Amino acid sequence: MEQNTEKKLTKYDRKVLAKQAAAKREKRNRMISIIATSAVVACIIGVVILVPVMKRRKALGEYMKVNDISISQLEFNYYRASILSTYSQFFPYIGVDTSIPLSEQVYDLQKGLSWADFLDQQAAVSARENKAMLHDITAQGLTFDITEKYDTYISNMKAAATTAGMSFKKYLTAQFGTAATEKNLMPIIKDDLMVTAYYDYLTKEKFAATDEDAQKEYDENKKDYDSVDYRVLEFAAAVTKESSEEEITAAMKAAKEQAQEMLDKLKAGGDFETLCAEYAPEDKRADYADTETDKSLVTGATSSSLASYMDWLFEDARTEGETTLYTDEEKHTCFVLRFEKRYLDDKVMDNIKQTLTNDAVSEYISKLSEDYVISDPYGHLKFLTVEE
């Protein structure tokens, strides 16, 4: 969904949001690990998540549907609280104020959706995927013992209530609404814990990637996974927003000449750190002269870095100690670079295995969910109207 530019969401912000939404749907052990141990989230939810106080009977009645399966307001609140617990940690970085109702803050200006609508959408998706996975558990003839997990969940919730200075009953109400008693929540929680157990089964057994899978992925996409160490000194042209083209050209020429002078000394056998202390801007020379910090050295950089010279560093032809002068005309900056080494970090292969596994599980759950349709007989879900 297109984000509202008023919130100044960057491309990175959007990627993080999408990634967190996917991870939230996949992990499934959300309530135990986050909400049940967070009294702060309970307060946030009390402010922004729940609709105006409803009668208990209405909260237990049908709120939305997944195929012919009724989802009550209470169950919907459960999913929505889980989603909020994830995004509330990210909201401050994208200008969303959790002290103001999310229904009053724009998420998608073009479609007229608020951040409350966004949470509704994610909650509905969680409901759909849970129902699809529960049906698949039965179809596969699988069983999972969740007794201990349920007891832990309730114990954690009671501890969180104590931390918040609330009775358990009031805490549940703050989290999930007026119908939120342990008795009413029990089947919802147990279903979700069953899905959690199934997700663990899918990731650890059915779709667990092998070492061979990870090696194949790495061999085909080495640039995506390797890291590089290198040294760099920046030569910024002395320009301002008001500089004319002639002034910019002259400033860039001066920066290139200085950078070339340093590069020539490097190729003649000069030491990079020593030369940095000589050629760095005067106010930074002491930093480069400090051998303890080794300011010119960058370690563990990946090809996803935003630095414009990363393609040069990741060319297969690079050799240890190779130097170059890289010019970024757009940023009016020159860089003197020294390539140190390219390597595979120790943790990468495990990360590849986890990513391959998560992708396979995500695809499986997505296919399971294709036949499960979200419907809104009572007009609660604005995002559905917009999508239609």
C-alpha positions in Angstrom: 0.0 0.0 0.0 1.2 3.5 -0.8 2.2 5.4 2.3 1.3 8.9 3.1 4.2 11.2 2.4 3.2 13.4 5.3 4.7 10.7 7.6 8.0 11.0 5.7 8.2 7.2 5.2 11.4 6.3 3.3 11.9 3.3 1.1 13.8 1.7 4.0 10.8 2.4 6.4 8.4 0.7 4.0 10.7 -2.3 3.6 10.9 -2.6 7.4 7.1 -2.4 7.8 6.6 -5.1 5.2 9.2 -7.3 6.7 7.8 -6.9 10.2 4.3 -7.6 9.0 5.5 -10.8 7.3 7.5 -11.8 10.3 4.5 -11.2 12.6 2.3 -13.5 10.6 5.0 -16.2 10.5 6.3 -16.3 14.0 3.0 -17.0 15.7 4.3 -16.9 19.3 3.6 -13.2 19.4 1.3 -13.0 22.5 3.6 -14.8 24.9 6.8 -13.1 23.9 5.5 -9.5 23.6 2.1 -8.6 24.9 2.0 -10.9 27.8 5.1 -9.4 29.2 4.5 -5.8 28.4 2.4 -3.6 30.7 3.3 -0.6 28.5 1.6 -2.1 25.4 -1.5 -2.6 27.5 -1.7 1.1 28.1 -1.2 1.9 24.5 -3.8 -0.5 23.4 -6.3 0.9 25.8 -5.8 4.3 24.1 -5.8 3.4 20.4 -6.9 -0.1 19.7 -10.4 -0.7 20.9 -13.6 0.6 19.5 -15.9 2.4 22.0 -17.0 0.2 24.9 -19.3 -2.5 23.7 -21.7 -4.8 25.5 -20.2 -8.2 26.3 -22.7 -10.0 24.2 -22.0 -7.9 21.1 -18.2 -8.4 21.6 -18.8 -12.2 21.5 -21.0 -12.0 18.4 -19.9 -12.1 14.8 -17.6 -9.2 13.8 -16.2 -10.5 10.5 -15.9 -13.8 8.6 -13.3 -16.0 7.0 -15.3 -18.1 4.5 -18.1 -19.3 6.7 -16.2 -19.0 10.0 -17.3 -16.3 12.3 -14.7 -14.1 13.9 -16.0 -12.3 17.1 -15.0 -8.8 18.1 -13.0 -10.4 21.0 -11.0 -12.7 18.7 -10.4 -9.8 16.2 -9.1 -7.7 19.1 -6.8 -10.5 20.1 -5.2 -10.5 16.6 -5.2 -6.7 16.5 -3.5 -6.4 19.8 -0.7 -8.7 18.5 -0.2 -6.6 15.4 -0.1 -3.4 17.5 2.5 -4.8 19.8 4.8 -5.2 16.9 4.2 -1.9 15.2 4.1 0.2 18.3 7.8 -0.3 18.6 8.4 1.0 15.1 5.8 3.9 15.1 8.0 6.5 16.7 10.5 6.3 13.9 8.0 7.1 11.2 6.1 9.9 12.9 3.1 8.0 14.3 2.1 9.3 17.7 0.8 6.5 19.9 -0.7 9.0 22.3 -3.2 10.0 19.6 -5.8 7.6 18.3 -4.5 5.9 15.2 -7.8 6.5 13.5 -6.8 10.2 13.4 -3.5 9.6 11.7 -3.2 9.0 8.0 -1.5 5.9 6.7 -2.5 6.0 3.0 -3.6 9.5 1.9 -4.7 8.4 -1.6 -7.0 5.6 -0.3 -8.1 7.5 2.7 -6.9 4.9 5.2 -5.7 5.6 8.7 -3.1 3.6 10.7 -6.1 2.1 12.5 -7.3 0.7 9.2 -3.8 -0.7 8.6 -4.0 -2.6 11.9 -7.4 -3.8 11.0 -6.1 -5.2 7.7 -3.2 -7.0 9.4 -5.5 -8.4 12.0 -7.9 -9.7 9.4 -5.0 -11.3 7.5 -3.8 -13.0 10.7 -7.3 -14.3 11.3 -7.5 -15.7 7.8 -4.1 -17.4 8.1 -4.8 -18.9 11.5 -8.0 -20.4 10.3 -6.3 -21.9 7.2 -3.5 -23.3 9.3 -5.9 -24.8 11.9 -7.8 -26.5 9.1 -4.5 -27.9 7.7 -3.5 -29.2 11.1 -6.6 -31.3 11.1 -6.2 -32.3 7.5 -2.6 -33.5 8.2 -3.8 -35.4 11.2 -1.3 -33.6 13.5 -1.6 -33.0 17.2 0.4 -30.7 19.4 0.5 -30.5 23.2 0.1 -26.9 24.1 -0.9 -27.3 27.8 2.4 -26.0 29.2 2.5 -23.1 26.7 -1.0 -22.1 27.7 -0.2 -22.1 31.4 2.9 -20.1 30.7 0.9 -17.6 28.7 -1.6 -17.0 31.4 1.1 -16.8 34.1 2.9 -14.2 32.0 -0.3 -12.2 31.6 -1.0 -12.2 35.3 2.6 -11.1 36.0 2.1 -8.2 33.4 -1.1 -7.2 35.2 0.7 -7.0 38.5 3.5 -4.9 36.9 0.8 -2.6 35.5 -0.8 -2.3 38.9 -4.1 -3.7 37.6 -6.2 -6.7 38.5 -6.0 -9.5 36.0 -9.6 -8.9 34.9 -9.0 -5.2 34.2 -5.8 -6.0 32.4 -7.5 -8.4 30.1 -10.2 -5.7 29.4 -7.5 -3.1 28.6 -5.9 -5.6 26.2 -8.9 -7.1 24.5 -12.1 -5.3 25.4 -15.2 -5.8 27.6 -15.7 -9.5 26.9 -12.1 -10.4 27.7 -12.2 -13.0 30.5 -9.9 -16.0 30.7 -12.8 -18.3 29.9 -13.8 -16.4 26.8 -10.2 -16.0 25.7 -9.2 -19.6 26.3 -10.2 -21.1 22.9 -8.8 -18.1 21.0 -5.5 -18.4 22.8 -5.3 -22.2 22.5 -6.0 -22.0 18.7 -3.2 -19.4 18.4 -0.8 -21.5 20.4 -1.8 -24.5 18.2 -0.9 -22.4 15.1 2.4 -21.4 16.8 3.2 -25.1 17.4 2.4 -25.9 13.7 4.5 -23.0 12.5 7.4 -24.4 14.5 6.8 -27.8 13.0 6.8 -26.4 9.5 10.1 -24.5 10.1 12.0 -27.1 12.0 10.8 -30.2 10.2 8.7 -30.0 7.0 10.5 -27.0 5.3 13.8 -26.8 7.1 16.5 -25.9 4.6 19.6 -28.0 4.5 23.3 -27.1 4.3 23.2 -28.1 0.6 20.3 -25.7 0.0 22.1 -22.8 1.7 25.4 -23.6 -0.2 23.5 -23.6 -3.6 21.9 -20.2 -2.8 25.2 -18.7 -1.8 27.0 -20.0 -4.8 24.4 -18.4 -7.1 24.2 -15.1 -5.3 27.6 -14.5 -3.6 27.5 -10.8 -3.9 24.3 -10.7 -1.9 25.9 -12.4 1.1 29.6 -11.5 1.1 31.1 -8.8 3.2 34.0 -6.5 2.5 36.6 -4.6 4.5 38.0 -1.4 3.0 39.5 1.9 3.7 38.1 5.2 2.5 38.7 8.9 2.7 36.1 11.4 1.4 37.0 14.5 -0.5 33.9 16.7 -0.6 33.8 19.6 -3.0 33.4 23.0 -1.4 29.9 23.8 -2.8 26.6 25.0 -1.5 23.0 24.9 -2.7 23.6 28.3 -4.2 26.7 27.4 -6.1 26.6 27.9 -9.9 27.6 25.2 -12.4 30.9 26.9 -13.0 31.6 27.0 -9.2 30.6 23.3 -8.8 32.9 22.3 -11.7 35.8 24.2 -10.2 35.2 22.7 -6.7 35.0 19.2 -8.1 38.2 19.7 -10.0 40.0 20.8 -6.9 38.6 17.8 -4.9 39.7 15.4 -7.6 43.2 16.9 -7.7 43.6 16.5 -4.0 42.2 12.9 -4.1 44.5 12.0 -7.0 47.5 13.4 -5.1 46.7 11.1 -2.2 46.1 8.2 -4.5 49.5 8.7 -6.2 51.2 8.7 -2.8 49.4 5.5 -1.9 50.5 3.8 -5.1 54.1 4.9 -4.3 54.0 3.0 -1.1 52.4 5.5 1.3 50.4 4.4 4.4 46.6 4.9 4.1 46.2 6.0 7.8 49.1 8.4 7.7 47.9 9.9 4.5 44.3 10.3 5.9 45.7 12.3 8.7 47.4 14.5 6.1 44.5 14.9 3.6 41.4 14.8 5.8 39.6 18.1 6.6 41.5 20.0 9.3 38.8 19.5 11.9 38.9 15.7 11.4 42.7 15.1 11.1 43.1 14.2 14.8 40.5 11.5 14.4 42.3 9.9 11.5 45.6 10.3 13.3 44.3 8.3 16.2 45.5 4.7 15.5 43.2 3.4 18.3 40.0 4.2 16.4 41.4 3.5 12.9 38.7 5.8 11.4 39.4 5.1 7.8 38.7 1.4 8.1 35.2 0.1 7.3 34.5 -3.6 8.2 31.7 -6.0 7.4 30.1 -3.8 4.7 27.6 -5.5 2.4 26.5 -4.9 -1.2 23.2 -3.5 0.2 25.1 -0.5 1.6 24.0 2.9 0.2 27.5 3.9 -0.6 27.8 4.7 -4.3 31.1 2.9 -4.7 29.9 -0.5 -3.4 29.8 -2.0 -7.0 33.5 -1.3 -7.4 34.3 -3.0 -4.1 32.3 -6.1 -5.0 33.7 -6.6 -8.4 35.2 -10.1 -8.6 38.5 -8.7 -10.0 39.3 -6.8 -6.7 42.6 -7.8 -5.1 43.9 -7.1 -1.6 45.5 -3.6 -1.4 44.0 -2.4 -4.6 43.3 1.4 -4.6 41.2 3.7 -6.7 39.7 7.2 -6.9 35.9 7.0 -7.1 33.9 10.1 -8.1 30.3 10.6 -7.2 29.2 13.6 -9.3 25.7 13.6 -7.9 27.0 14.1 -4.3 29.9 16.3 -5.5 32.4 14.0 -3.7 35.4 12.0 -4.5 36.6 9.0 -2.5 40.0 7.4 -2.2 39.5 3.7 -1.6 41.6 0.8 -0.7 40.2 -2.7 -0.9 41.2 -5.0 2.0 39.3 -8.2 1.6 36.0 -9.9 0.7 34.7 -12.8 2.7 31.7 -14.8 4.0 30.8 -14.0 7.6 30.5 -17.0 9.9 26.8 -16.5 10.6 25.7 -16.0 7.0 25.1 -19.6 6.0 22.9 -20.1 9.0 21.0 -16.9 8.1 20.6 -18.2 4.5 19.1 -21.5 5.8 16.7 -19.5 8.0 15.7 -17.3 5.2 15.1 -20.2 2.8 13.1 -21.9 5.4 11.0 -18.8 6.2 10.4 -18.2 2.5 9.2 -21.8 2.0 6.9 -21.6 5.0 5.6 -18.2 3.9 4.8 -19.6 0.5 3.1 -22.6 2.0 0.9 -20.5 4.3 0.1 -18.1 1.5 -1.1 -21.0 -0.7 -3.1 -22.4 2.2 -4.8 -19.0 2.7 -5.8 -18.5 -1.0 -9.1 -20.3 -0.5 -9.9 -18.4 2.6 -11.8 -15.2 1.9 -12.2 -12.3 4.4 -15.7 -10.8 4.4 -17.2 -7.9 6.3 -21.0 -8.3 6.6 -21.2 -5.4 9.1 -19.0 -2.8 7.5 -16.2 -2.8 10.1 -13.2 -3.1 7.8 -12.7 0.0 5.7 -9.7 -1.4 3.8 -11.9 -4.0 2.1 -14.2 -1.3 0.7 -11.1 0.6 -0.7 -9.7 -2.6 -2.2 -13.0 -3.4 -3.9 
